[in-house]
């Protein structure tokens, strides 16, 4: 059975990750493979942006192979709006693992809500990847 593809929104001007930068110069560079995340937090921000622009290849590339799904199923009624980084531990240039606590705000069917998660990141083949997370709404 063929998977239904949700069309990606147009690339934004401002980066969805919340940093004061243009998407093309911020997370867009990571999505295009021109740069790698230097920290767990930067990877978290780039993954939020990838959800916002529906960049499935980047999400799958930045997911640990032991926990990565076969595909990302984007809900067409859901729009990721804003990311808040609430805290992080380790995940820097000299670490091999780290955690990021965040709140990702979204609209679903016109109703505002947020996802709160503690995510775990590890280095895999030298690159930061998302391992898993504990979410609560």
The first five atom37 places (N, CA, C, CB, O) and aatype in JSON, in Angstrom:
{
  "aatype": [20, 20, 20, 20, 20, 20, 20, 20, 20, 20, 20, 20, 20, 20, 20, 20, 20, 20, 20, 20, 20, 20, 20, 20, 20, 20, 20, 20, 20, 20, 20, 20, 20, 20, 20, 20, 20, 20, 20, 20, 20, 20, 20, 20, 20, 20, 20, 20, 20, 20, 20, 20, 20, 20, 20, 20, 20, 20, 20, 20, 20, 20, 20, 20, 20, 20, 20, 20, 20, 20, 20, 20, 20, 20, 20, 20, 20, 20, 20, 20, 20, 20, 20, 20, 20, 20, 20, 20, 20, 20, 20, 20, 20, 20, 20, 20, 20, 20, 20, 20, 20, 20, 20, 20, 20, 20, 20, 20, 20, 20, 20, 20, 20, 20, 20, 20, 20, 20, 20, 20, 20, 20, 20, 20, 20, 20, 20, 20, 20, 20, 20, 20, 20, 20, 20, 20, 20],
  "atom_mask": [
    [1, 1, 1, 1, 1],
    [1, 1, 1, 1, 1],
    [1, 1, 1, 1, 1],
    [1, 1, 1, 1, 1],
    [1, 1, 1, 1, 1],
    [1, 1, 1, 1, 1],
    [1, 1, 1, 1, 1],
    [1, 1, 1, 1, 1],
    [1, 1, 1, 1, 1],
    [1, 1, 1, 1, 1],
    [1, 1, 1, 1, 1],
    [1, 1, 1, 1, 1],
    [1, 1, 1, 1, 1],
    [1, 1, 1, 1, 1],
    [1, 1, 1, 1, 1],
    [1, 1, 1, 1, 1],
    [1, 1, 1, 1, 1],
    [1, 1, 1, 1, 1],
    [1, 1, 1, 1, 1],
    [1, 1, 1, 1, 1],
    [1, 1, 1, 1, 1],
    [1, 1, 1, 1, 1],
    [1, 1, 1, 1, 1],
    [1, 1, 1, 1, 1],
    [1, 1, 1, 1, 1],
    [1, 1, 1, 1, 1],
    [1, 1, 1, 1, 1],
    [1, 1, 1, 1, 1],
    [1, 1, 1, 1, 1],
    [1, 1, 1, 1, 1],
    [1, 1, 1, 1, 1],
    [1, 1, 1, 1, 1],
    [1, 1, 1, 1, 1],
    [1, 1, 1, 1, 1],
    [1, 1, 1, 1, 1],
    [1, 1, 1, 1, 1],
    [1, 1, 1, 1, 1],
    [1, 1, 1, 1, 1],
    [1, 1, 1, 1, 1],
    [1, 1, 1, 1, 1],
    [1, 1, 1, 1, 1],
    [1, 1, 1, 1, 1],
    [1, 1, 1, 1, 1],
    [1, 1, 1, 1, 1],
    [1, 1, 1, 1, 1],
    [1, 1, 1, 1, 1],
    [1, 1, 1, 1, 1],
    [1, 1, 1, 1, 1],
    [1, 1, 1, 1, 1],
    [1, 1, 1, 1, 1],
    [1, 1, 1, 1, 1],
    [1, 1, 1, 1, 1],
    [1, 1, 1, 1, 1],
    [1, 1, 1, 1, 1],
    [1, 1, 1, 1, 1],
    [1, 1, 1, 1, 1],
    [1, 1, 1, 1, 1],
    [1, 1, 1, 1, 1],
    [1, 1, 1, 1, 1],
    [1, 1, 1, 1, 1],
    [1, 1, 1, 1, 1],
    [1, 1, 1, 1, 1],
    [1, 1, 1, 1, 1],
    [1, 1, 1, 1, 1],
    [1, 1, 1, 1, 1],
    [1, 1, 1, 1, 1],
    [1, 1, 1, 1, 1],
    [1, 1, 1, 1, 1],
    [1, 1, 1, 1, 1],
    [1, 1, 1, 1, 1],
    [1, 1, 1, 1, 1],
    [1, 1, 1, 1, 1],
    [1, 1, 1, 1, 1],
    [1, 1, 1, 1, 1],
    [1, 1, 1, 1, 1],
    [1, 1, 1, 1, 1],
    [1, 1, 1, 1, 1],
    [1, 1, 1, 1, 1],
    [1, 1, 1, 1, 1],
    [1, 1, 1, 1, 1],
    [1, 1, 1, 1, 1],
    [1, 1, 1, 1, 1],
    [1, 1, 1, 1, 1],
    [1, 1, 1, 1, 1],
    [1, 1, 1, 1, 1],
    [1, 1, 1, 1, 1],
    [1, 1, 1, 1, 1],
    [1, 1, 1, 1, 1],
    [1, 1, 1, 1, 1],
    [1, 1, 1, 1, 1],
    [1, 1, 1, 1, 1],
    [1, 1, 1, 1, 1],
    [1, 1, 1, 1, 1],
    [1, 1, 1, 1, 1],
    [1, 1, 1, 1, 1],
    [1, 1, 1, 1, 1],
    [1, 1, 1, 1, 1],
    [1, 1, 1, 1, 1],
    [1, 1, 1, 1, 1],
    [1, 1, 1, 1, 1],
    [1, 1, 1, 1, 1],
    [1, 1, 1, 1, 1],
    [1, 1, 1, 1, 1],
    [1, 1, 1, 1, 1],
    [1, 1, 1, 1, 1],
    [1, 1, 1, 1, 1],
    [1, 1, 1, 1, 1],
    [1, 1, 1, 1, 1],
    [1, 1, 1, 1, 1],
    [1, 1, 1, 1, 1],
    [1, 1, 1, 1, 1],
    [1, 1, 1, 1, 1],
    [1, 1, 1, 1, 1],
    [1, 1, 1, 1, 1],
    [1, 1, 1, 1, 1],
    [1, 1, 1, 1, 1],
    [1, 1, 1, 1, 1],
    [1, 1, 1, 1, 1],
    [1, 1, 1, 1, 1],
    [1, 1, 1, 1, 1],
    [1, 1, 1, 1, 1],
    [1, 1, 1, 1, 1],
    [1, 1, 1, 1, 1],
    [1, 1, 1, 1, 1],
    [1, 1, 1, 1, 1],
    [1, 1, 1, 1, 1],
    [1, 1, 1, 1, 1],
    [1, 1, 1, 1, 1],
    [1, 1, 1, 1, 1],
    [1, 1, 1, 1, 1],
    [1, 1, 1, 1, 1],
    [1, 1, 1, 1, 1],
    [1, 1, 1, 1, 1],
    [1, 1, 1, 1, 1],
    [1, 1, 1, 1, 1],
    [1, 1, 1, 1, 1],
    [1, 1, 1, 1, 1]
  ],
  "atom_positions": [
    [[0.83, -1.17, 0.0], [0.0, 0.0, 0.0], [0.88, 1.24, 0.0], [-0.95, 0.0, 1.2], [1.81, 1.33, 0.79]],
    [[0.6, 2.17, -0.86], [1.4, 3.39, -0.97], [1.09, 4.32, 0.19], [1.13, 4.1, -2.31], [-0.06, 4.48, 0.6]],
    [[2.14, 4.93, 0.71], [1.98, 5.89, 1.8], [1.53, 7.22, 1.26], [3.29, 6.04, 2.58], [2.01, 7.68, 0.22]],
    [[0.6, 7.85, 1.95], [0.12, 9.16, 1.54], [1.19, 10.19, 1.89], [-1.23, 9.51, 2.23], [1.66, 10.23, 3.03]],
    [[1.56, 11.0, 0.93], [2.57, 12.03, 1.15], [1.88, 13.34, 1.49], [3.47, 12.2, -0.09], [0.97, 13.77, 0.79]],
    [[2.33, 13.98, 2.56], [1.82, 15.29, 2.93], [2.74, 16.32, 2.31], [1.73, 15.46, 4.5], [3.94, 16.28, 2.56]],
    [[2.22, 17.24, 1.51], [3.08, 18.22, 0.88], [3.78, 19.08, 1.94], [2.28, 19.1, -0.07], [3.19, 19.48, 2.94]],
    [[5.04, 19.35, 1.69], [5.81, 20.18, 2.62], [5.43, 21.64, 2.44], [7.33, 19.99, 2.4], [5.17, 22.08, 1.32]],
    [[5.39, 22.38, 3.55], [5.14, 23.82, 3.41], [6.34, 24.49, 2.75], [4.85, 24.46, 4.79], [7.44, 23.93, 2.72]],
    [[6.13, 25.66, 2.22], [7.22, 26.41, 1.62], [8.28, 26.69, 2.69], [6.71, 27.74, 0.99], [7.94, 26.89, 3.86]],
    [[9.53, 26.71, 2.29], [10.61, 26.98, 3.24], [10.4, 28.36, 3.86], [12.0, 26.9, 2.54], [10.16, 29.34, 3.15]],
    [[10.48, 28.44, 5.19], [10.26, 29.72, 5.86], [11.45, 30.66, 5.69], [9.98, 29.5, 7.35], [12.56, 30.22, 5.37]],
    [[11.22, 31.93, 5.9], [12.32, 32.89, 5.89], [13.06, 32.83, 7.22], [11.8, 34.33, 5.62], [14.27, 32.66, 7.25]],
    [[12.31, 32.96, 8.33], [12.91, 32.87, 9.66], [13.0, 31.4, 10.06], [12.09, 33.68, 10.71], [12.13, 30.61, 9.71]],
    [[14.04, 31.05, 10.78], [14.22, 29.66, 11.17], [13.19, 29.27, 12.23], [15.65, 29.42, 11.69], [13.03, 29.99, 13.22]],
    [[12.49, 28.16, 12.03], [11.51, 27.71, 13.02], [12.11, 27.34, 14.38], [10.76, 26.54, 12.48], [11.38, 27.26, 15.37]],
    [[13.42, 27.1, 14.44], [14.05, 26.62, 15.67], [14.05, 27.64, 16.8], [15.46, 26.21, 15.38], [14.33, 27.29, 17.94]],
    [[13.74, 28.89, 16.49], [13.68, 29.91, 17.53], [14.9, 30.81, 17.63], [13.47, 29.27, 18.82], [14.85, 31.82, 18.32]],
    [[15.98, 30.46, 16.97], [17.15, 31.35, 16.97], [16.91, 32.5, 16.0], [18.45, 30.56, 16.59], [16.2, 32.33, 15.0]],
    [[17.48, 33.66, 16.27], [17.26, 34.82, 15.39], [18.11, 34.72, 14.12], [17.57, 36.14, 16.14], [19.1, 35.45, 13.97]],
    [[17.73, 33.83, 13.23], [18.49, 33.62, 12.0], [17.55, 33.22, 10.89], [19.59, 32.54, 12.2], [16.42, 32.77, 11.12]],
    [[18.03, 33.39, 9.67], [17.26, 32.93, 8.51], [17.35, 31.41, 8.43], [17.79, 33.6, 7.19], [18.39, 30.83, 8.72]],
    [[16.26, 30.78, 8.03], [16.22, 29.32, 7.91], [17.36, 28.81, 7.02], [14.87, 28.86, 7.35], [18.04, 27.84, 7.38]],
    [[17.57, 29.45, 5.88], [18.59, 28.98, 4.94], [19.99, 28.97, 5.56], [18.59, 29.86, 3.7], [20.82, 28.14, 5.2]],
    [[20.25, 29.91, 6.48], [21.57, 30.03, 7.1], [21.68, 29.29, 8.42], [21.91, 31.48, 7.31], [22.78, 29.16, 8.96]],
    [[20.57, 28.81, 8.96], [20.54, 28.16, 10.27], [20.3, 26.66, 10.08], [19.44, 28.79, 11.2], [21.21, 25.95, 9.65]],
    [[19.12, 26.19, 10.39], [18.82, 24.76, 10.27], [18.82, 24.27, 8.83], [17.48, 24.47, 10.9], [19.08, 23.1, 8.58]],
    [[18.52, 25.15, 7.89], [18.55, 24.76, 6.48], [19.9, 24.19, 6.07], [18.22, 25.95, 5.61], [19.94, 23.27, 5.25]],
    [[20.99, 24.71, 6.61], [22.33, 24.19, 6.29], [22.48, 22.74, 6.73], [23.41, 25.06, 6.96], [23.07, 21.93, 6.02]],
    [[21.93, 22.41, 7.91], [21.98, 21.03, 8.4], [21.07, 20.15, 7.55], [21.57, 20.96, 9.89], [21.45, 19.03, 7.2]],
    [[19.89, 20.63, 7.24], [18.95, 19.85, 6.44], [19.52, 19.52, 5.07], [17.63, 20.61, 6.29], [19.31, 18.43, 4.54]],
    [[20.26, 20.47, 4.48], [20.86, 20.25, 3.16], [22.14, 19.44, 3.23], [21.13, 21.58, 2.5], [22.7, 19.1, 2.18]],
    [[22.63, 19.12, 4.43], [23.87, 18.35, 4.56], [25.12, 19.17, 4.44], [23.9, 17.27, 3.54], [26.21, 18.62, 4.27]],
    [[25.02, 20.49, 4.53], [26.18, 21.38, 4.41], [26.9, 21.57, 5.74], [25.75, 22.72, 3.87], [28.03, 22.06, 5.77]],
    [[26.26, 21.18, 6.83], [26.85, 21.3, 8.17], [26.28, 20.19, 9.03], [26.57, 22.71, 8.79], [25.24, 19.61, 8.72]],
    [[26.98, 19.9, 10.12], [26.52, 18.9, 11.09], [26.27, 19.61, 12.42], [27.56, 17.74, 11.26], [26.92, 20.62, 12.73]],
    [[25.35, 19.08, 13.2], [25.06, 19.66, 14.51], [26.27, 19.54, 15.41], [23.84, 18.97, 15.15], [26.88, 18.48, 15.5]],
    [[26.63, 20.63, 16.07], [27.78, 20.63, 16.97], [27.43, 20.28, 18.4], [28.43, 21.95, 16.93], [28.32, 20.12, 19.24]],
    [[26.13, 20.17, 18.69], [25.69, 19.84, 20.04], [24.33, 19.16, 19.97], [25.62, 21.12, 20.92], [23.64, 19.2, 18.95]],
    [[23.96, 18.53, 21.07], [22.65, 17.9, 21.15], [21.55, 18.95, 20.99], [22.48, 17.14, 22.49], [20.55, 18.7, 20.31]],
    [[21.72, 20.12, 21.61], [20.71, 21.17, 21.48], [20.57, 21.64, 20.04], [21.05, 22.35, 22.38], [19.45, 21.85, 19.57]],
    [[21.67, 21.8, 19.34], [21.58, 22.23, 17.94], [20.86, 21.17, 17.11], [22.99, 22.51, 17.36], [20.09, 21.5, 16.21]],
    [[21.12, 19.9, 17.4], [20.41, 18.85, 16.68], [18.92, 18.91, 17.01], [20.98, 17.46, 17.03], [18.08, 18.77, 16.12]],
    [[18.59, 19.12, 18.29], [17.18, 19.22, 18.68], [16.5, 20.35, 17.91], [17.05, 19.46, 20.2], [15.41, 20.16, 17.37]],
    [[17.14, 21.5, 17.85], [16.57, 22.63, 17.12], [16.38, 22.29, 15.64], [17.47, 23.87, 17.27], [15.35, 22.62, 15.06]],
    [[17.37, 21.65, 15.05], [17.28, 21.32, 13.63], [16.19, 20.28, 13.37], [18.63, 20.81, 13.11], [15.55, 20.31, 12.32]],
    [[15.98, 19.37, 14.3], [14.92, 18.37, 14.14], [13.54, 19.02, 14.28], [15.09, 17.24, 15.18], [12.61, 18.67, 13.55]],
    [[13.39, 19.96, 15.21], [12.12, 20.69, 15.3], [11.84, 21.39, 13.97], [12.15, 21.72, 16.47], [10.73, 21.32, 13.44]],
    [[12.85, 22.06, 13.44], [12.69, 22.75, 12.15], [12.34, 21.76, 11.05], [13.96, 23.52, 11.79], [11.54, 22.06, 10.16]],
    [[12.94, 20.58, 11.09], [12.65, 19.56, 10.07], [11.19, 19.1, 10.17], [13.6, 18.35, 10.22], [10.55, 18.85, 9.15]],
    [[10.67, 18.98, 11.39], [9.25, 18.67, 11.54], [8.41, 19.82, 10.98], [8.89, 18.41, 13.02], [7.39, 19.58, 10.31]],
    [[8.82, 21.05, 11.24], [8.05, 22.22, 10.78], [8.0, 22.3, 9.26], [8.67, 23.5, 11.33], [6.97, 22.68, 8.69]],
    [[9.09, 21.93, 8.59], [9.13, 22.0, 7.11], [8.89, 20.63, 6.48], [10.48, 22.55, 6.63], [8.94, 20.48, 5.26]],
    [[8.63, 19.62, 7.31], [8.34, 18.25, 6.86], [9.48, 17.66, 6.03], [7.04, 18.22, 6.05], [9.27, 17.16, 4.92]],
    [[10.68, 17.74, 6.59], [11.87, 17.21, 5.93], [12.13, 15.79, 6.45], [13.12, 18.13, 6.17], [12.95, 15.59, 7.34]],
    [[11.43, 14.82, 5.89], [11.56, 13.44, 6.34], [12.96, 12.87, 6.17], [10.59, 12.58, 5.59], [13.44, 12.2, 7.09]],
    [[13.66, 13.1, 5.05], [15.01, 12.54, 4.93], [15.95, 12.99, 6.05], [15.61, 12.92, 3.58], [16.72, 12.19, 6.57]],
    [[15.88, 14.28, 6.42], [16.75, 14.76, 7.49], [16.37, 14.11, 8.82], [16.67, 16.28, 7.61], [17.24, 13.68, 9.58]],
    [[15.09, 14.04, 9.11], [14.66, 13.42, 10.37], [15.15, 11.99, 10.47], [13.12, 13.46, 10.5], [15.64, 11.57, 11.52]],
    [[15.03, 11.24, 9.41], [15.48, 9.84, 9.44], [17.01, 9.76, 9.54], [15.0, 9.1, 8.18], [17.52, 8.89, 10.25]],
    [[17.73, 10.63, 8.85], [19.21, 10.64, 8.94], [19.69, 10.98, 10.34], [19.79, 11.64, 7.95], [20.72, 10.48, 10.78]],
    [[18.93, 11.84, 11.04], [19.38, 12.31, 12.36], [18.79, 11.49, 13.5], [19.01, 13.79, 12.54], [18.83, 11.91, 14.65]],
    [[18.24, 10.32, 13.19], [17.64, 9.41, 14.17], [18.54, 8.2, 14.32], [16.19, 8.98, 13.74], [19.0, 7.66, 13.31]],
    [[18.8, 7.77, 15.53], [19.66, 6.6, 15.76], [19.07, 5.38, 15.06], [19.84, 6.34, 17.28], [17.86, 5.15, 15.16]],
    [[19.89, 4.59, 14.37], [19.35, 3.44, 13.63], [18.64, 2.41, 14.52], [20.46, 2.76, 12.89], [17.79, 1.67, 14.02]],
    [[18.97, 2.33, 15.81], [18.31, 1.37, 16.69], [16.87, 1.77, 17.05], [19.11, 1.2, 17.95], [16.08, 0.91, 17.43]],
    [[16.54, 3.05, 16.93], [15.2, 3.53, 17.32], [14.47, 4.23, 16.18], [15.31, 4.48, 18.49], [13.33, 4.66, 16.36]],
    [[15.1, 4.34, 15.03], [14.53, 5.06, 13.88], [13.34, 4.29, 13.29], [15.6, 5.29, 12.81], [13.43, 3.08, 13.06]],
    [[12.23, 4.98, 13.03], [11.11, 4.34, 12.34], [11.4, 4.19, 10.84], [9.8, 5.16, 12.55], [12.36, 4.79, 10.34]],
    [[10.61, 3.42, 10.16], [10.78, 3.26, 8.72], [10.41, 4.53, 7.96], [9.93, 2.08, 8.21], [10.96, 4.81, 6.89]],
    [[9.49, 5.31, 8.52], [9.04, 6.53, 7.87], [8.5, 7.48, 8.94], [7.95, 6.23, 6.79], [8.21, 7.08, 10.06]],
    [[8.39, 8.74, 8.56], [7.79, 9.75, 9.43], [6.41, 10.07, 8.86], [8.69, 11.05, 9.54], [6.29, 10.45, 7.69]],
    [[5.4, 9.91, 9.66], [4.04, 10.17, 9.21], [3.62, 11.56, 9.67], [3.06, 9.08, 9.76], [3.27, 11.76, 10.83]],
    [[3.66, 12.52, 8.76], [3.29, 13.89, 9.08], [1.77, 14.03, 9.04], [3.96, 14.9, 8.1], [1.13, 13.64, 8.06]],
    [[1.21, 14.58, 10.09], [-0.22, 14.83, 10.17], [-0.51, 16.15, 9.46], [-0.72, 14.86, 11.65], [-0.02, 17.19, 9.89]],
    [[-1.29, 16.14, 8.37], [-1.54, 17.39, 7.64], [-2.3, 18.43, 8.44], [-2.29, 17.08, 6.39], [-2.28, 19.61, 8.07]],
    [[-2.98, 18.03, 9.52], [-3.73, 19.01, 10.32], [-2.88, 19.63, 11.42], [-4.96, 18.35, 10.93], [-3.36, 20.49, 12.16]],
    [[-1.61, 19.21, 11.53], [-0.73, 19.68, 12.6], [0.33, 20.61, 12.02], [-0.07, 18.49, 13.34], [0.96, 20.3, 11.01]],
    [[0.52, 21.76, 12.67], [1.56, 22.72, 12.24], [2.41, 23.1, 13.44], [0.92, 23.99, 11.59], [1.9, 23.66, 14.41]],
    [[3.71, 22.8, 13.37], [4.64, 23.15, 14.44], [4.9, 24.64, 14.38], [5.96, 22.34, 14.33], [5.25, 25.17, 13.33]],
    [[4.74, 25.3, 15.53], [4.79, 26.76, 15.58], [6.03, 27.34, 16.24], [3.61, 27.25, 16.29], [6.63, 28.29, 15.72]],
    [[6.43, 26.78, 17.38], [7.48, 27.43, 18.17], [8.14, 26.4, 19.09], [6.9, 28.61, 19.01], [7.5, 25.47, 19.57]],
    [[9.43, 26.59, 19.31], [10.21, 25.7, 20.18], [10.75, 26.47, 21.36], [11.35, 25.03, 19.39], [11.3, 27.57, 21.2]],
    [[10.61, 25.9, 22.55], [11.23, 26.43, 23.76], [12.21, 25.39, 24.29], [10.15, 26.79, 24.85], [11.82, 24.25, 24.55]],
    [[13.46, 25.76, 24.44], [14.43, 24.89, 25.08], [14.37, 25.21, 26.57], [15.89, 25.09, 24.49], [14.63, 26.34, 26.98]],
    [[14.04, 24.21, 27.38], [13.86, 24.4, 28.82], [15.12, 24.06, 29.61], [12.71, 23.57, 29.33], [15.3, 24.53, 30.73]],
    [[15.97, 23.24, 29.03], [17.21, 22.88, 29.71], [17.94, 21.81, 28.92], [16.93, 22.4, 31.13], [17.38, 21.16, 28.04]],
    [[19.21, 21.63, 29.26], [20.0, 20.58, 28.63], [21.11, 20.15, 29.59], [20.61, 21.07, 27.27], [21.5, 20.89, 30.48]],
    [[21.58, 18.93, 29.38], [22.69, 18.4, 30.17], [23.65, 17.71, 29.22], [22.18, 17.42, 31.28], [23.25, 16.92, 28.36]],
    [[24.92, 18.01, 29.39], [25.97, 17.49, 28.51], [25.61, 17.8, 27.06], [26.16, 15.96, 28.72], [25.03, 18.85, 26.79]],
    [[25.94, 16.92, 26.13], [25.59, 17.16, 24.73], [26.45, 18.17, 24.02], [24.2, 17.6, 24.65], [26.07, 18.66, 22.96]],
    [[27.6, 18.5, 24.58], [28.49, 19.47, 23.96], [29.55, 18.81, 23.09], [29.16, 20.31, 25.02], [29.5, 17.6, 22.84]],
    [[30.51, 19.6, 22.63], [31.52, 19.08, 21.71], [32.41, 17.97, 22.28], [32.4, 20.21, 21.26], [32.98, 17.19, 21.51]],
    [[32.53, 17.88, 23.6], [33.4, 16.86, 24.19], [32.61, 15.73, 24.83], [34.31, 17.49, 25.23], [33.18, 14.9, 25.55]],
    [[31.3, 15.68, 24.59], [30.45, 14.64, 25.17], [30.06, 13.6, 24.12], [29.18, 15.25, 25.8], [30.14, 13.86, 22.92]],
    [[29.64, 12.45, 24.58], [29.14, 11.41, 23.67], [27.64, 11.21, 23.82], [29.86, 10.1, 23.93], [27.02, 10.49, 23.04]],
    [[27.05, 11.85, 24.83], [25.6, 11.79, 24.99], [25.13, 13.07, 25.66], [25.17, 10.56, 25.82], [25.92, 13.82, 26.25]],
    [[23.85, 13.32, 25.55], [23.28, 14.51, 26.16], [21.77, 14.45, 26.16], [23.75, 15.76, 25.42], [21.16, 13.63, 25.46]],
    [[21.17, 15.31, 26.95], [19.71, 15.4, 27.0], [19.29, 16.84, 26.78], [19.17, 14.87, 28.36], [20.01, 17.78, 27.1]],
    [[18.1, 16.98, 26.21], [17.51, 18.3, 26.0], [16.05, 18.21, 26.43], [17.65, 18.77, 24.5], [15.31, 17.33, 25.98]],
    [[15.65, 19.13, 27.3], [14.25, 19.24, 27.68], [13.67, 20.4, 26.88], [14.07, 19.45, 29.23], [14.25, 21.49, 26.84]],
    [[12.53, 20.16, 26.25], [11.95, 21.21, 25.41], [10.43, 21.15, 25.46], [12.44, 21.08, 23.98], [9.82, 20.17, 25.89]],
    [[9.84, 22.25, 24.99], [8.41, 22.32, 24.77], [8.22, 22.78, 23.33], [7.69, 23.29, 25.81], [8.68, 23.85, 22.95]],
    [[7.54, 21.94, 22.53], [7.28, 22.25, 21.13], [5.81, 22.62, 20.98], [7.65, 21.04, 20.2], [4.93, 21.8, 21.23]],
    [[5.56, 23.84, 20.59], [4.19, 24.35, 20.45], [3.69, 24.08, 19.03], [4.13, 25.87, 20.77], [4.43, 24.22, 18.05]],
    [[2.43, 23.7, 18.94], [1.84, 23.41, 17.65], [0.37, 23.77, 17.61], [2.02, 21.94, 17.31], [-0.27, 23.97, 18.64]],
    [[-0.14, 23.84, 16.39], [-1.58, 24.0, 16.15], [-2.05, 22.72, 15.5], [-1.9, 25.27, 15.24], [-1.43, 22.22, 14.56]],
    [[-3.16, 22.19, 15.99], [-3.76, 21.01, 15.39], [-5.24, 21.27, 15.2], [-3.52, 19.73, 16.27], [-5.99, 21.42, 16.17]],
    [[-5.63, 21.34, 13.94], [-7.02, 21.65, 13.65], [-7.43, 23.0, 14.21], [-7.92, 20.58, 14.2], [-8.58, 23.17, 14.61]],
    [[-6.51, 23.96, 14.25], [-6.79, 25.28, 14.77], [-6.67, 25.43, 16.28], [-8.13, 25.68, 14.37], [-6.83, 26.54, 16.8]],
    [[-6.4, 24.33, 17.0], [-6.29, 24.36, 18.46], [-4.81, 24.33, 18.86], [-7.06, 23.16, 19.1], [-4.05, 23.48, 18.39]],
    [[-4.41, 25.25, 19.73], [-3.02, 25.33, 20.2], [-2.77, 24.3, 21.29], [-2.7, 26.75, 20.72], [-3.62, 24.06, 22.15]],
    [[-1.6, 23.68, 21.23], [-1.18, 22.72, 22.25], [0.34, 22.68, 22.26], [-1.79, 21.29, 21.99], [0.98, 23.39, 21.48]],
    [[0.91, 21.86, 23.12], [2.36, 21.75, 23.2], [2.75, 20.34, 23.59], [2.95, 22.77, 24.2], [2.02, 19.65, 24.29]],
    [[3.91, 19.94, 23.13], [4.52, 18.67, 23.49], [5.7, 18.98, 24.39], [4.95, 17.84, 22.22], [6.56, 19.78, 24.02]],
    [[5.76, 18.37, 25.56], [6.88, 18.54, 26.49], [7.64, 17.23, 26.49], [6.39, 18.93, 27.94], [7.06, 16.16, 26.72]],
    [[8.95, 17.3, 26.25], [9.74, 16.07, 26.15], [11.14, 16.27, 26.71], [9.83, 15.6, 24.69], [11.71, 17.35, 26.63]],
    [[11.66, 15.2, 27.29], [13.07, 15.08, 27.65], [13.66, 14.12, 26.61], [13.29, 14.54, 29.15], [13.34, 12.93, 26.61]],
    [[14.5, 14.63, 25.73], [15.06, 13.83, 24.65], [16.49, 13.42, 24.96], [15.01, 14.59, 23.33], [17.25, 14.18, 25.57]],
    [[16.85, 12.23, 24.52], [18.22, 11.74, 24.66], [18.89, 11.7, 23.3], [18.25, 10.34, 25.32], [18.31, 11.25, 22.31]],
    [[20.12, 12.18, 23.28], [20.92, 12.22, 22.07], [22.25, 11.54, 22.34], [21.14, 13.69, 21.58], [22.78, 11.6, 23.45]],
    [[22.79, 10.89, 21.32], [24.1, 10.24, 21.42], [24.87, 10.51, 20.13], [23.96, 8.69, 21.68], [24.3, 10.92, 19.12]],
    [[26.15, 10.28, 20.22], [26.96, 10.36, 19.0], [26.96, 8.97, 18.35], [28.44, 10.84, 19.31], [27.17, 7.96, 19.01]],
    [[26.7, 8.96, 17.07], [26.73, 7.73, 16.28], [27.6, 8.01, 15.07], [25.28, 7.25, 15.86], [27.28, 8.86, 14.24]],
    [[28.71, 7.27, 14.98], [29.67, 7.5, 13.88], [30.12, 8.96, 13.83], [29.04, 7.1, 12.52], [30.29, 9.54, 12.75]],
    [[30.31, 9.53, 15.02], [30.82, 10.89, 15.14], [29.79, 12.0, 15.06], [31.82, 11.11, 14.1], [30.12, 13.16, 15.31]],
    [[28.54, 11.69, 14.71], [27.5, 12.71, 14.54], [26.47, 12.59, 15.66], [26.82, 12.57, 13.16], [26.18, 11.49, 16.13]],
    [[25.91, 13.73, 16.07], [24.81, 13.71, 17.02], [23.57, 13.15, 16.36], [24.55, 15.12, 17.58], [23.23, 13.53, 15.24]],
    [[22.87, 12.25, 17.05], [21.61, 11.7, 16.58], [20.63, 11.62, 17.75], [21.81, 10.29, 15.93], [21.03, 11.53, 18.91]],
    [[19.36, 11.67, 17.41], [18.29, 11.52, 18.39], [18.15, 10.04, 18.72], [16.93, 12.11, 17.86], [18.06, 9.21, 17.81]],
    [[18.14, 9.7, 20.01], [17.97, 8.31, 20.43], [16.52, 8.03, 20.8], [18.9, 7.98, 21.63], [15.88, 7.17, 20.2]],
    [[16.01, 8.75, 21.79], [14.63, 8.57, 22.22], [14.26, 9.69, 23.18], [14.43, 7.19, 22.89], [15.07, 10.56, 23.48]],
    [[13.03, 9.66, 23.65], [12.58, 10.7, 24.55], [11.38, 10.26, 25.37], [12.25, 11.94, 23.79], [10.66, 9.33, 25.01]],
    [[11.2, 10.95, 26.48], [10.03, 10.75, 27.34], [9.17, 11.99, 27.19], [10.44, 10.51, 28.84], [9.58, 13.09, 27.55]],
    [[7.97, 11.8, 26.66], [7.08, 12.94, 26.39], [5.88, 12.93, 27.33], [6.61, 12.92, 24.94], [5.39, 11.88, 27.75]],
    [[5.43, 14.13, 27.63], [4.16, 14.32, 28.31], [3.55, 15.6, 27.74], [4.33, 14.4, 29.9], [4.27, 16.5, 27.31]],
    [[2.27, 15.69, 27.74], [1.62, 16.89, 27.16], [1.27, 17.88, 28.23], [0.36, 16.5, 26.39], [0.72, 18.94, 27.93]]
  ]
}
